[in-house]
């Protein structure tokens, strides 16, 4: 603005040059102040990053020290003969703790056997599992069967399921259908089936839900509903569609995520998970996955659910990718009608 003022007013050359000089000096000061501000921001960023790295390092060091302290206490309890501590310590060595401590199957087997010698049925089952899979020892089905028998007699369900399978197929022991049925009956006695009537009711409700979902999705695609009816049907269809998609992804993706889990007669055993509550949840999901697979390839019911899930995904993609273009066409057509 000062340059334009000098150009507009009659003045001599010296005043014009002075005006340009003042403007250039002001721009130079502005550039210097901006550079100083950038340098200050960069310095503060570096200091903040350094503080963050120091805090993160201290937190990781503290967590590692806590983990080491817990491991020391657990080892001390296990060496004093605590069977529960021996089992937990065996699990620590079985699954490892990442790069710092990879799985040590030999050490895990040592602590499992110590707990098993105290009569811990879960430890006996894990010893049998290690002999069955050949982890830390040479694969030996006969020895695995011996440990599974001890664990099953102690009340371990997974070991009992394994005995049903091994006696039925003659793996590690003579083939004996009667013994296989015996352990199957033991499992049935431990977990009596009281859900037969409820299962049929749930099946009927599920069938009605499939029919309602199909009709609702078809109506949404045809734009046959308006107002609160469309809103209600849309909420139901989207919730059911998301559930179908998640069910399909879980069914076909469980084995990829939990590749070390074993499945025997719908008895999923994810032994690489140390936390009992998490392991129970994952095992139940694995059992659900096996039921889904059985229905898919034996009864064909699950394949219908897969088709509905794909249908919903196609509908959802069309809604997401075609709606903006439709709105654009409507906005373009609106001025022409006026």
C-alpha positions in Angstrom: 0.0 0.0 0.0 2.9 2.4 0.7 4.4 1.7 -2.7 1.1 2.5 -4.4 0.8 5.8 -2.4 4.2 6.9 -3.7 3.3 6.0 -7.2 0.0 7.9 -7.0 1.4 11.1 -5.5 3.8 13.4 -7.4 7.2 13.0 -5.8 10.8 12.9 -6.7 12.9 9.8 -7.3 14.5 9.8 -3.9 11.1 9.5 -2.1 10.0 6.7 -4.5 13.2 4.8 -3.8 12.8 5.3 -0.1 9.3 3.9 -0.3 10.5 0.8 -2.1 13.3 0.4 0.5 10.9 0.6 3.4 8.6 -2.0 1.8 11.5 -4.4 1.1 12.9 -4.0 4.7 9.4 -4.7 6.0 9.1 -7.9 3.9 12.6 -8.9 5.1 11.6 -8.5 8.7 8.4 -10.5 8.0 10.4 -13.3 6.4 12.8 -13.3 9.4 10.0 -13.5 11.9 8.3 -16.3 10.0 11.5 -18.2 9.8 12.1 -17.7 13.5 8.5 -18.9 14.2 9.1 -22.0 12.1 12.3 -22.8 13.8 10.6 -22.3 17.2 7.8 -24.7 16.2 10.3 -27.3 14.9 12.3 -27.0 18.2 9.2 -27.5 20.3 8.2 -30.5 18.1 11.6 -32.1 18.6 11.4 -31.6 22.3 7.9 -33.0 22.5 9.0 -36.0 20.4 12.0 -36.6 22.7 9.8 -36.4 25.8 7.3 -38.8 24.3 10.1 -41.3 23.4 11.5 -41.0 27.0 8.1 -41.6 28.5 7.3 -44.5 26.2 10.7 -46.1 26.9 10.2 -45.7 30.7 6.7 -47.2 30.4 8.0 -50.2 28.4 10.9 -50.7 30.9 8.5 -50.6 33.8 6.1 -53.0 32.1 9.0 -55.4 31.3 10.3 -55.1 34.9 6.8 -56.0 36.2 6.5 -58.9 33.8 9.9 -60.2 34.9 8.9 -59.8 38.5 5.7 -61.7 37.9 7.6 -64.5 36.2 10.0 -64.7 39.1 7.2 -64.9 41.6 5.5 -67.5 39.5 8.7 -69.6 39.2 9.2 -69.4 42.9 5.7 -70.7 43.6 6.1 -73.4 41.0 9.4 -74.6 42.5 7.6 -74.9 45.9 5.2 -77.4 44.4 2.2 -75.2 43.6 0.4 -77.1 40.8 -1.6 -74.1 39.7 1.6 -72.0 39.4 3.3 -74.9 37.6 0.5 -75.0 35.0 0.6 -71.2 34.5 4.4 -71.3 34.2 4.1 -74.0 31.6 1.7 -71.9 29.6 4.1 -69.0 29.8 6.8 -71.1 28.2 4.3 -72.7 25.8 3.1 -69.5 24.2 6.2 -67.3 24.8 6.1 -63.6 25.1 7.0 -62.4 21.6 10.5 -61.8 20.3 12.0 -61.5 23.8 10.9 -65.0 24.8 9.9 -67.3 22.0 8.0 -70.5 22.9 10.1 -73.1 24.8 8.2 -76.4 24.5 10.8 -78.4 26.4 10.5 -76.1 29.4 6.7 -76.0 29.1 6.5 -79.8 29.1 8.7 -79.9 32.2 6.3 -77.7 34.2 3.2 -79.4 32.7 4.5 -82.8 33.8 5.2 -81.5 37.3 1.7 -80.2 37.6 0.3 -83.4 36.1 2.2 -85.4 38.7 0.2 -83.5 41.3 -3.0 -84.7 39.6 -3.9 -81.5 37.8 -6.2 -82.7 35.0 -5.7 -79.6 32.8 -1.9 -80.1 33.0 -2.4 -83.8 32.1 -4.4 -82.8 29.1 -1.7 -80.4 27.9 1.0 -83.1 28.3 -1.2 -85.3 26.1 -1.7 -82.5 23.6 2.1 -82.0 23.3 2.7 -85.7 22.7 -0.3 -85.7 20.2 1.1 -82.8 18.2 4.8 -83.6 18.7 5.7 -80.2 20.3 8.8 -80.4 22.5 8.8 -84.2 22.2 8.7 -86.9 19.5 5.1 -87.4 18.4 3.7 -90.4 20.3 -0.1 -91.1 20.0 0.1 -93.9 22.5 1.7 -91.7 25.2 -0.8 -88.9 24.3 -3.6 -91.4 24.8 -2.3 -92.4 28.2 -2.2 -88.8 29.4 -5.6 -88.1 27.9 -7.0 -91.0 29.8 -5.7 -89.6 33.1 -7.0 -86.2 32.3 -10.4 -87.5 31.3 -10.7 -89.5 34.5 -9.9 -86.3 36.3 -12.9 -84.5 34.6 -11.2 -82.8 31.7 -13.7 -82.5 28.8 -11.1 -81.9 26.0 -9.3 -85.1 27.0 -12.6 -87.0 26.9 -13.4 -85.6 23.5 -9.9 -86.7 22.3 -10.5 -90.2 23.7 -13.8 -90.5 21.8 -12.0 -89.6 18.6 -8.9 -91.7 19.2 -10.8 -94.9 20.2 -13.1 -94.3 17.2 -10.3 -94.1 14.7 -7.8 -96.4 16.4 -5.2 -93.7 16.8 -2.6 -94.4 19.5 -4.7 -97.3 20.9 -6.8 -100.2 19.6 -9.9 -99.3 17.8 -12.8 -99.7 20.2 -16.2 -98.4 19.4 -17.6 -99.4 22.8 -14.9 -97.4 24.6 -15.5 -94.4 22.3 -19.3 -94.6 23.1 -18.4 -94.9 26.8 -16.6 -91.6 26.8 -19.2 -90.0 24.6 -21.8 -91.0 27.2 -19.6 -89.6 30.0 -19.6 -86.2 28.2 -23.3 -86.4 27.6 -23.8 -87.0 31.4 -21.5 -84.1 32.3 -23.3 -81.8 29.9 -26.9 -83.1 29.5 -28.8 -81.8 26.5 -31.6 -79.7 27.8 -31.8 -77.4 24.9 -33.5 -79.5 22.3 -36.9 -77.8 22.5 -35.2 -74.4 22.7 -33.1 -75.2 19.6 -36.2 -75.9 17.5 -37.8 -72.7 18.7 -34.6 -70.7 17.8 -34.5 -72.5 14.5 -38.1 -71.4 13.7 -37.4 -67.8 14.8 -34.2 -67.8 12.6 -36.2 -69.1 9.6 -38.8 -66.4 10.1 -36.0 -63.8 10.4 -34.4 -65.0 7.1 -37.8 -64.7 5.3 -38.4 -61.2 6.8 -34.9 -60.1 5.9 -35.3 -61.3 2.3 -38.7 -59.5 1.9 -37.4 -56.3 3.6 -34.3 -56.1 1.5 -36.3 -56.7 -1.7 -38.7 -54.0 -0.7 -35.8 -51.5 0.0 -34.3 -52.2 -3.4 -37.6 -51.6 -5.1 -38.3 -48.4 -3.1 -41.7 -49.9 -2.2 -41.9 -48.3 1.3 -42.2 -44.8 2.6 -42.0 -42.9 5.9 -41.8 -44.8 9.1 -42.3 -48.2 7.4 -39.2 -47.7 5.3 -37.2 -46.5 8.4 -38.3 -49.5 10.4 -37.5 -52.0 7.7 -34.2 -50.3 6.9 -33.0 -50.6 10.5 -33.9 -54.3 10.7 -32.3 -55.1 7.3 -29.1 -53.3 8.1 -28.7 -54.9 11.6 -29.5 -58.4 10.2 -27.2 -57.8 7.2 -24.3 -56.8 9.4 -24.8 -59.9 11.6 -24.9 -62.1 8.5 -21.7 -60.6 7.1 -19.9 -60.9 10.5 -21.1 -64.5 10.8 -19.7 -65.4 7.3 -16.4 -63.7 8.0 -16.1 -65.5 11.3 -16.9 -68.8 9.8 -14.3 -68.7 7.1 -11.7 -66.5 8.8 -11.5 -68.2 12.3 -9.0 -70.8 11.1 -6.8 -68.1 9.6 -6.7 -66.1 12.8 -6.5 -69.0 15.2 -4.6 -71.5 13.1 -3.2 -73.4 16.1 -6.6 -74.4 17.5 -7.6 -78.0 17.3 -11.2 -79.2 16.5 -12.3 -82.6 17.6 -16.1 -83.4 17.8 -16.9 -79.7 18.1 -14.5 -79.4 21.1 -12.3 -76.5 20.0 -9.1 -76.2 22.0 -7.1 -73.0 21.6 -4.3 -74.0 24.0 -2.0 -71.2 22.8 -4.2 -68.7 24.7 -3.1 -68.5 28.3 -5.9 -66.4 29.8 -8.7 -68.9 30.7 -11.6 -66.4 30.2 -10.3 -65.4 26.7 -9.6 -69.0 25.9 -13.2 -70.0 26.8 -14.6 -67.3 24.6 -12.4 -68.2 21.7 -13.3 -71.9 22.1 -17.0 -71.1 22.1 -16.5 -69.1 18.9 -14.6 -72.0 17.4 -17.5 -74.4 18.3 -19.9 -72.0 16.6 -17.7 -71.9 13.6 -17.7 -75.7 13.4 -21.5 -75.9 13.7 -21.7 -73.3 10.9 -19.4 -75.3 8.7 -21.4 -78.5 9.3 -24.6 -76.8 8.4 -23.0 -75.2 5.3 -21.6 -78.4 3.8 -24.1 -81.0 5.1 -27.4 -79.3 5.3 -26.8 -76.3 3.1 -28.5 -73.9 5.5 -25.3 -71.9 6.0 -24.9 -71.5 2.3 -28.2 -69.7 2.2 -27.0 -67.3 4.9 -23.8 -66.7 2.8 -26.0 -65.9 -0.2 -28.0 -63.4 1.9 -24.8 -61.8 3.2 -23.5 -61.3 -0.4 -26.9 -59.9 -1.4 -26.8 -57.4 1.4 -23.2 -56.4 0.5 -24.3 -55.8 -3.1 -27.2 -53.7 -1.9 -25.0 -51.7 0.5 -22.4 -51.0 -2.2 -25.0 -49.8 -4.5 -26.4 -47.5 -1.9 -23.0 -46.1 -1.0 -21.7 -45.6 -4.6 -24.8 -44.7 -6.6 -26.6 -42.3 -4.2 -24.2 -39.4 -4.8 -24.6 -39.6 -8.5 -28.4 -39.8 -8.2 -28.4 -36.7 -6.0 -26.2 -34.9 -8.5 -28.6 -35.8 -11.3 -31.5 -34.5 -9.2 -29.8 -31.3 -8.5 -29.0 -30.8 -12.2 -32.5 -31.6 -13.3 -34.1 -29.2 -10.7 -33.2 -25.9 -12.5 -34.3 -27.2 -15.9 -37.8 -27.9 -14.5 -38.1 -24.4 -13.2 
